[in-house]
């Protein structure tokens, strides 16, 4: 896992990723100088977004989504499939509630 933030990885990036994922599709680009590669799948039917991420957590941008799967990884091109390091939504729910509570108190 990428814990050295001076290290950079190359990641696949797409806003409307093809299903099944095809890295040779014109919809898919390569981004370099990433801290993490990420993949976000939302809802049903599935919408998948891939790209770079500054951190390997899902609580910063997913507060409004009920059904999602966020994965991240720290090796070149590791976000081709959705089998990276899945985050467990149940474990992040209490953290998201605490963050929301702390933000509303300020």
HUHUHU-V461540 format. One record per pair of residues at least 6 apart in sequence whose ideal C-beta (glycine too) atoms are under 7 Angstrom apart, sorted by the first residue. I is the first residue (numbers start at 1). J is the second residue. Records with the same first field share a line. If there is no record, write none. Layout:
BEGIN
I: J  J
END
This chain:
BEGIN
1: 74
2: 9  35  36  74
5: 35
8: 32  33  34
9: 34  37  74  75  76
10: 30  31  32  34  76  77
11: 31  34  37  51  52  77  79
12: 23  28  30  50  77  79  80
13: 29  30  31  50  51  52
14: 27  28  29  50
15: 49
16: 27
17: 27  28  48  49  50
18: 25  27
21: 80  81
22: 28
23: 80
31: 51  52
34: 52
35: 53  54
36: 52  53  55  56  72  73  74
37: 52  72  73  78  79
38: 50  51  52  53  70  71  72  79
39: 48  50  71  79  82  84
40: 48  49  68  70
41: 48  68  69  82
42: 65  68
43: 67
44: 67
50: 79
53: 72
56: 72
58: 70  87  92
59: 92  95  96  99
62: 68  70
63: 96  100
69: 82  86
70: 87
71: 82  84  85  86
72: 84  85
73: 79  84  85
78: 84
END
